[in-house]
Amino acid sequence: MTPEQFLSWLAALPLHKDTSVECGAGNAEIAQFLASSFAKSYAVDINPISLPPDTSVKAICADAGALPFNDASVDLLISMQALHHFDVSKHLDEAHRVLRGGGIFAALCWGEISLPDDIRRAYTPIFDAIAPYWEANRPVVLSGYEGLEFAGCSIDRPRAQMHVQCNLDKLEEIMATWSAVQNAVGAGVAFPDLDLEVFDIDEEAEFDVCWPLIGPVFRKST
């Protein structure tokens, strides 16, 4: 299942389709996707959000632990790669407050990147070099927020993955967005040179890269 198919599955779960809220929305991609399924779609972030002029999504600058919504007024509350940046206890309390009975709470994130074996072996020296520069909460994210509890019923979710075709240049563009790489660069780490010939890797050849979409989904008790 693709991420878009997963979001369509998720959007079908609430008993009502009045209001969806994306927390920690960033560029509000999910809020914009959900706008076609809900009467009102909100994107909430602690930082200002820039939206295209033709969108029906409403951007709100607010903390995920103090949501500006009435009690029992939201049908779907979702975050993507953001929960670990919140005060989780306050966010869960707010999620329970604003969700209607039967509403859906989802805390999603991306799992570990999956690479072809030869590519992973070739890049192991770089992965080792950046390992100390990941955030301390990275294992929590890669576990899919394992152990997260919410006052409601846990919902079994379908497997979903994002797939990207890329060559080595594209892979390194992706890696450049990783916080560990940015932190290592800031710390002046000298990355080791890679001997691609040892692994018989064609620098221009494309290969499949994927990430599992993970994280718990709950339904609030009615």
URMO-V264874 format. One line per field, one symbol per residue. ss: DSSP state (H for helix, E for strand, - for the rest). phi: phi as a letter, one per 30 degrees, with the letter a starting at -180 (. if undefined). psi: psi as a letter, one per 40 degrees, with the letter a starting at -180 (. if undefined). Layout:
# URMO-V264874
ss: ???
phi: ???
psi: ???
This chain:
# URMO-V264874
ss: --HHHHHHHHH-------EEEEE-----HHHHHH-----EEEEEE------------EEEE------------EEEEEEE--HHH--HHHHHHHHHHHEEEEEEEEEEEEEEEE--HHHHHHHHHHHHHHHHH----HHHHH---------EEE-----EEEEEEE-HHHHHHHH---HHHHHHHH---------HHHH-------EEEEEEEE--EEEE--
phi: .dedddddeddddddbbdbcbccidiciddedddddcbdbbcccadcecccddcdcdccbcaddcbddbdehbccbcbbbhbedcdddddddddeddddddidccbccacdddcbeedddddceededdcedcddddeeddddiheidcbdlcdcdcddbbccbcacdddeddddddddddddddddidcdddccddechcddcdcbccbbdcbkdbbcddd
psi: hidddddddddedidifdhihhifdbefdddddedeeidhhihhidiihhiideiehhhhhiieeghfiiifeidhhiihfddeeihdddddddddddhiheihhhgiihahihiiddddddeddddddedeeiidedddddeffhehiigahhhhiihiihhhhiaddddddddeehddddddddefhhiiihgdddefhhdeiiihhihihiiihihhi.
